Amino acid sequence: MINFIKIRVDRVLTAIKGMFILIFSEAAIKAQLFFITLFIFLGIYFEISLNEWIIQIFLTGFVLSIESLNTALEKYKGTLF
């Protein structure tokens, strides 16, 4: 059981390390994070509803996930040719 937990923690730490590498190395992710931050401040300013916050959080995660997948595919394609 302890080994199972150790493996899971190691995998989570590896994922977090990869996230930071992505944030600091990709201009597209930096641009997405800029606009996400802008939209958060605009949401606070315009006092959007709880449902709108939920939608914004969901779409933020979706955009970052797709952008990360796109970056991974571009890197993979670069290794093939």
C-alpha positions in Angstrom: 0.0 0.0 0.0 2.8 2.4 0.8 4.5 1.6 -2.5 1.2 2.4 -4.3 1.0 5.8 -2.6 4.7 6.5 -3.3 4.2 5.8 -7.0 1.1 8.0 -7.2 2.9 10.9 -5.5 5.8 10.5 -7.8 3.5 10.7 -10.9 1.7 13.8 -9.6 5.1 15.5 -9.0 6.2 14.6 -12.5 3.0 16.1 -13.9 3.5 19.3 -11.9 7.1 19.5 -13.2 5.8 19.1 -16.7 3.2 21.8 -16.2 5.9 24.3 -15.1 8.1 23.4 -18.0 5.2 24.0 -20.4 4.3 27.3 -18.8 7.9 28.6 -18.9 8.9 27.3 -22.3 5.8 28.0 -24.6 4.8 31.4 -25.7 1.2 30.2 -26.6 0.6 29.1 -23.0 1.9 32.4 -21.7 -0.5 34.2 -24.0 -3.4 32.0 -22.8 -2.5 32.6 -19.2 -2.5 36.3 -19.8 -6.0 36.3 -21.3 -7.2 33.9 -18.6 -6.0 36.4 -15.9 -7.6 39.3 -17.8 -10.9 37.4 -18.0 -10.7 36.7 -14.2 -10.3 40.3 -13.5 -13.1 41.2 -15.9 -15.3 38.6 -14.2 -14.7 40.2 -10.8 -15.2 43.7 -12.2 -18.5 42.8 -13.9 -19.6 40.6 -11.0 -20.5 37.6 -13.1 -22.8 34.9 -11.6 -21.8 31.6 -10.1 -22.9 29.8 -13.2 -20.8 32.0 -15.4 -17.8 31.4 -13.1 -18.3 27.7 -13.5 -18.4 28.0 -17.2 -15.3 30.2 -17.2 -13.4 27.7 -15.1 -14.5 24.8 -17.3 -13.5 26.5 -20.5 -10.2 27.7 -19.1 -9.3 24.1 -18.2 -10.4 23.0 -21.7 -8.4 25.7 -23.5 -5.2 24.9 -21.5 -5.7 21.2 -22.0 -6.1 21.5 -25.8 -3.2 23.9 -26.0 -1.0 21.5 -24.0 -2.0 18.6 -26.3 -1.3 20.7 -29.3 2.2 21.5 -28.0 2.9 17.9 -27.2 1.8 16.9 -30.7 4.0 19.6 -32.3 7.0 18.4 -30.2 6.3 14.7 -31.2 6.0 15.6 -34.9 9.3 17.5 -34.7 11.0 14.3 -33.5 9.6 12.3 -36.4 11.0 14.4 -39.3 
